[in-house]
Each structure stands twice: as C-alpha cells, then as structure tokens.
Amino acid sequence: MLHDIVAATHRGGYLIELEFDDGQCGVVDFSAYSQRGGVFEPFKDTDFFQRFRVDEELGVLTWEGEIQIAPEVLYAKATGSALPA
C-alpha cells in the first residue's frame, strides 16, 4: 500500500521529519541525494534544500524545478519498512 506524505518538518542539515497519511512518522536523511548530481544537483545548496513543500494533491515532497522523491521510498526510509512489491 502506498502512503501520502501529509506533513514535513526540517530538522537541520539534510534531515526532514515526515508524517504519512497512516499516522506513521520518521526522520529521513537526504544527505546522500546532495551528492548524486543530476536532478539533485541543487541539493548541494542547503538553502535550496530547505525550501521543500508537501504537494497535498499528490502526497509527495517536492522542491522547485519539480524535484520529487517517490513517497514509497521515503516511507520505507522513515519507518524502516520494506519497499512495496
């Protein structure tokens, strides 16, 4: 089952606490994304990284330039659960 992100709070550096529609919460470390380059190149600028928002219609975390990370990946990281099949 896929879960939408309903809230996100910056917790310093590259840490974001996420809350999902089933009530589960957890902190995800996004620092690895800042070193990937490509679409994630802007994450090297921590000011840019901190300007995320939750797209309530889609239930995803998003940044300027339409950067998004699949909510199922973030759910797995935040809750320690396996990715859905």
N, C-alpha and C positions, 0 to 999 in steps of 0.2 A: 504494500500500500504506500502511495506517495503522500507526503505531508507538506502543506504550505507553510512558509515562514510567515509568522504574524507580527513579530517584533524583533528588533536588533539593536544592541547597545554596544558602542565602542568601549573596550575595557583596557585600552592602552596599547601602544605599539601596533602589532598586527592581530590583536585579539578582538574578536567580536562574539558577544553572547547572543545566542539565537533562541527564540521561542517558536515552537511549532504549533499547528492547529490542534494537536492532540494533547497539548499541555507540557510536552517534553521540552527541556531546556538544556543548553550546554554551551561551552565556550569553544570556539574554533580558532586555531592559529593559522592565519593566512600568510605567514612569512615565506613559505615555500613558493607561493604564487608570485611574490615580488621578485623572485629570481628566475622565473621562467622566460621572461621576454615575450615577444609577440604581442598578442592581445592584452597580456598582463603587464606589459612594459610600464604603463602609467602607475602601477602599484609601487614602483620604486620611490615615488613621491608620496611620503606619508600624509601630506595634506590632501592629496587627491584620494588616497585610500580611505581616509576618514569621511569623505563625502558620499557615503553609500546611502541607500534608502531601500525600504521594502516596497516593492511593487505589489500593492494589495490585490490588484486584479489577477495577477499571475502567481502570486505567492512566492516570489523569488527576491533574493537580494541582488541589487543592481547598482551600477556606477555609471557615470557619464560615458557616452560612447557605446551604450548598450552592452557593457560588460556584465555578464551574469555567470553564476556558477550553479549548476544543477542542484535544486533543493534536495534531491535524494542523496547526493554526495555529501552535502552539508549536514543532513540529518544523521547519516552514518558517522561522520566525524564528531558531531556534537553529542551523540547519545552512545557511541561505541557499538552500535548495531551493524549488522551486515548490510551491504547494498542489496536492494531488491533484485530478484532474478529477472 
